[in-house]
Amino acid sequence: MTRLTRQQFLGASGLAGLAALPTSAAGKSERLKITKIDIFQVVVPIQEDIVNSPEFDPDALTEFPKGPKIILRLRTDSGLTGIGETSRNVPKAGALENAAYLKGQNALDLNLPRLKLPSAASRSAFEIALYDVVGKAFGWPVYQLLGGLAQERVHVPYWCGRKNAVDARRVAQRTVSGRFTSLKMKGRPGDPIVDAVRAVKETAPDVKVTVDFNRHYKTAEEFLPIGRALDQLGNMRTIEDPVDDLSELARIANALDTAITLTPRSAKHMVEAARLGACELINTGPSPSMMSFVTNAALAAALGMPCWHGSGHELGIKDAAMVHSCAAAANCTLPSDILSFQRVDDLIVKPIPIENSQAIVPRSPGLGIELDEDAVRRYAV
């Protein structure tokens, strides 16, 4: 039987990115060695009137706009680059430690789904950058490295923080003008959330609303009057995390018509919630890795629950990674928190295209986006 070399296989397979690199094999000797990692720390504000109404918590404006992020640009000896983005408030020292660890290594030798780095805090940004550069090398979009394309568009919502009824009307108007079909809001005990959701219904009757309570209620008895009032409005998509205790959550789920969503802490937590009948939908939360989101979505599917991808209100790079992750997860059919369009700048040259409340999945190699270096310099800390 004739044996093909790696380079011959790559050429026969049409993987033009790697086949075009000027060495004899893809792997140990392939030119995808990491030569340098540029690290930028940035603070990018959110547009006005997005987060909380002033009377609820003026300091909440510091949560998203003032939390610094780290942007990575990973360079290789092939000339290919990859970009990544951390969550908010990740220490720069850990990113520098990871950069030093990766320098000189071949990106093709790394186990991306189980990437081990000295500092865990900035791990996801390096994972994103590595998937980006490896995807470019193979000539594949990142979703192909995550298991293949399951959906070409990803449902996304409009988003706001805790709002009074007057402010909620403006949010609803922007939701409709942006052609979004879903709106996600925040709520806590004492907020006039029923009035706010009613204002949304009166302003935008076709928009479905998700209210995330972030587990601020203690018991079902405490929450159910709010839940029943939201039920009666008729424009709710789901109530997310009203309480922490799963048995209390199950009581709420049994009492209300509106679907209940859980943001699980672990796979075991998700399975236990399903066993108790505590929820019908899953918000995976900001996943620790792209592949872990895909596997969590598959678990949710096995448990009979559709899911969406949560976030910490990211910039364009991390959002692009989320889009690819969602594209590889057939069960991710609910509005995912891809919200970089609400920043004053997403730090990428061309924003992620969103049409009729759906993000269009990039089809070019890697993440399919380009870093806006001028914007990075403008918002650098």
N, C-alpha and C positions, 0 to 999 in steps of 0.2 A: 504494500500500500504506500502511495506517495505521501510524504509528510510535508506539510507547509510550515515555513518559518512563520514567526509571529507577524513580521512585516508583510509577508505574502498573504497571510490570512486577513490582515487589516485591509490590504488593497482589494482582495477578493470580496470582502464584506462591505466595501464602500465606505469605510470609516475614514474619510478623507483627512480629518484633522490629525489623527495620529499617523496615518500612513505618509502624510506629507512631511513629517518631522524628519530631519536629516540624520537619523541613525538607523542601525540595522534591526532593532527589535523594540517592541513596546513592553516596558517593564523595567528591569534593573538598569538597563543601559539607555532607555529612552530619554530624550531630552525634555523632561518635565521636572527637573530639579528646582527646588525653591531656592532662589538666590537672595531675595529681599522681601520684607513685609513692611509696607508703609502703614503707619498708625496715625490717625487723626481723631482728635476729640472734638465733638461738636455739640452745640445746643441750638435746636431749631424750634422756634415758637409754633404754637397752634393758632389757627385763625381765631378771630374774636367771636364771642358768643357761642362757642362750641362746648366749653366745659360747664361748670356750675353757674347757676344764677347767684349773684353776689350775696344774697341773704343767707344762703345755706352754708357756705364755707369759702370765704375769700381766699384762704391759703391754698385751696385745692388747685388754683391755677399753677402752683409750683409742681404739681405731680407730674404732668406730662411736658409742658413747655420748658421747664427749667432742669429737668433731669438729663444730665449729659449722656451722650452715646459715643461709642467708639466705632469709627469706620476703618476697615482694613482694605489694603490693596496688596495682594499676593503676587509677586513677580516670579517667573520661571526662566530658565536658560533657553527655553524654546521661543521666548517672546510673548507667550500667552500669559494673561493675567486673570486673576479672580478677585472679586470684591465681596466683602462681608460687613455685617453690622451687628453690634451687640444690643442687648436690652438696655434699659436706662440704668444709670448709676453703677455701671460695672467699673471696678478699679482698673486704671490704666496699667498698673504694675503687673497684674496678671496677664494682660494682653502682651506686654513686652516679654514676659517669661515664656508664653506660648510661642511667640514669634522666634525667640532665640532657640527654642526646642525644635521647631520645624525647619529652620534654615539649614540648607544642605540636603534635606531629605527629598526623595522623589515622590511627587504627589500620587503616582500610580501604585506606590508600595503601601500606602496608608489604607487602613480599613475604615472607610468613611462612615458606615452605619454604626460602628463601635469605636469612634475616634477617641483615643486616649491622649489627654494633654495634661501638663502639670497644673494648670489653673482651670477649674471647671466653670468659673463665672463667665469667661469670654469664649467658651468652647463653641457655642452655636455660631458665632461670627466666623470663626475659622472653618467650621464645617461648611457654611454657606460659600465661603471663598473657594474652598477646595472643590466642592461640587461644581462651582462655576467654571473653574479652570479645567477640570477633568471633562466636563461636558463639552467645552470648547475643543479640547484635544480629540475627543471622539467624534465631534460634529453632531452631538446629541443635545437636545433640550434637557434640563435637569430632571424633569418629570420622567424621562426615559430611564434615568439611573435609579429612580425610586420605584420602578415596577411597570412603567408605561402609562400612556394617556388613558384615563378613565372618563374625563369630561373636558370639553374644550372651553367652557366658561364656568366661572365660579361666582355663585351668588354672594353679593356683598350688601350691607345695609348703610344707611346714613346713621350717624351716632351723635349723642350728646350726653352731658353729665346730668346732674340733678337740676331740674328746671321747675319754675313756677308756671302757671297756666299762660301768662302773657308771653313769656319767653318761649314756651313750648309751641305756641302758634307760629312764631317766626321760624323755629326749627322745622316745623311741619311744612311750612311754605318752601323752605330750602330743599327739603326732602322731595317734594313734588317737582320743583323746578329742575332738580338734578335727575329726575326720572328714576328715583329710587322707590322701590316697592316695600321696603322694610325700614324701620327706625328702631334703634336700640337706645334705651334710656337707663339712667341710674336712679335708684330710690333707697331711702333709709327711713326708719321709724320717725314719724313726725312730719315728713315731707308731704305736701299736697299732691302726691303722685296720681291719685285718681282724677283730680281736677286737670292735671297736666295731660294725662292720657285722653281725657274727654276733649280737651282743647285740640289735641292732634286729630281725634276722630271728626270733630266739627270742621277742621281746616282741610284735612286730607283723609276723607272717609275710606279710601281704598288702601291706605298704608297700614300694614300689619306691624304691631308694636311688641317689642321685647323689653321687659323691665328686669334689670339685674339688681338684686338686693344685696349681693355680696355677703350673705349669711348674717345680716345684722339683726334679724329677729331670733328670739330664743325658742319659742314654742309655736306649735300649730295654732293654739288658741289666740295667741297674740297676733298672728299674721292673718288668720282666716277672714276677719272683717274686711281687710284691705283686698285680699284675694277674691272674695265674693263680689266686691264692688267693681274690681277690674273685670271679672267674669261677665258682669251684666253689661259692660260697655260694648262688647262684641267685636272689638278690633284688636284683640290681643293675639299675638303669635305664640308667645310662651312667657312664663314667669321663671326667672333664673335664680337659683340659690337663695330662696327666702330664709332658710334656716340651715344650721350646720348638721344637726343630728339626723341620721337617715330614717329613724323610726318616726320622728316628727315630720320629716319631709314626706314620708309615705302617707301619713294622715292627711297632709295638705293635698297630695296628689289624688287621694281617694275622694276628697270633698269638693274639688273644683273641676270644672269642664276644661279650663285652659290647661294646655300641656305644661308639665313641669320639666325644667332643665337642671341637670347637675353638672358642675365642673369637678370631675373626680380628682382625687389626690394621687391615685394609683390605679393600676388595672384591677387589683383586688377590691378597691373601693367601688369601682364601676360595676363589677360583678355582684357585689353585695347589694348595691342600690337596685340593680335589676331583680335580684332575688326577692327583695322586699316590696317591689313595685313602687319605688320611691320617685321614679322619673320616667319620662317617655323619650326624652331627647338628651343629647350629650354635647357639652361644650368642652372640647379637649383642653382648653386653656392654652397659654403660650408653651408649646411643647419643647422639651429639652433638645430635641433634634428633629430634623425633617423626617427621617425614617421612623422615629418613635411616633410621630403623628400618624403616619400611614398605618402602622401596626395598631395604634389605639383606635383609629377609625375602623379597621377591620374587626377589632374586638367588639366595638359598638354595633357593627353590622351583625355579627354573630349573636348579639344579645337582642337584636330586633329594634335598635334605636338609631335613627339618623343622627348626624353630628354636624358640628361646625368647628372652625379653627378660631380659637380665641387669640388675643394679642394684648400687648401693652401700648397700643397706639404707636405703631412703628413708623420708620421712614421707608423710602422706596426700595432699598436693597432687601431688607428683611421681609417687606411685603411681597416682593417678587418671589422670594424663597417660599413664602406661605402659599402663593398662587400655584407654584409648581407642586408643592406638597398636596394641596387640595385637588389639583388636576389628576394626581395619581391615586386618589381615594374616591372610589365610586360612591361610598356612603356619605360623603361630605356634600349634602344637598341643601343645608340650611345656610342662612347668610353668615359668612365668615368675616371676622373683624379686620378687614384689609382697608385701612383708614388713612394711609399716607396722604391722600388727596385733601385731608383736613389740616395738614401742616402748611405753613407759609411757603415751604419748599420741601420737596421730597429727596433732594440731592442726587437725582438721576436725570439724565439729559431729556428723555422722553417719559412722561408719567405712564404708569400702568393704565392702559385704556379701559375705561368703564362705560358700558353702554346698557341702558335700561336695567340698572342695578346688577349688572354682571361684569366681572373682570374678565377680559379676554386673555387666555393663556398664551404667553410668548412661544413661538415655534422655532426660533433661531437657537443656535448652540449655546450651552451654558444657561445662565439666568435670562439671557435675552435683553439685558439692560446695560446701560453705560453710565459710569460715574460722572457726575457734573463737578469737575475739579474746581471751577470758579465758585460754585455754590458751597463746596466744602471749605474753601478758604474764607468765604464770606461769613460762615457760621462757626468757624473754628474757635475753640476756647483757648 
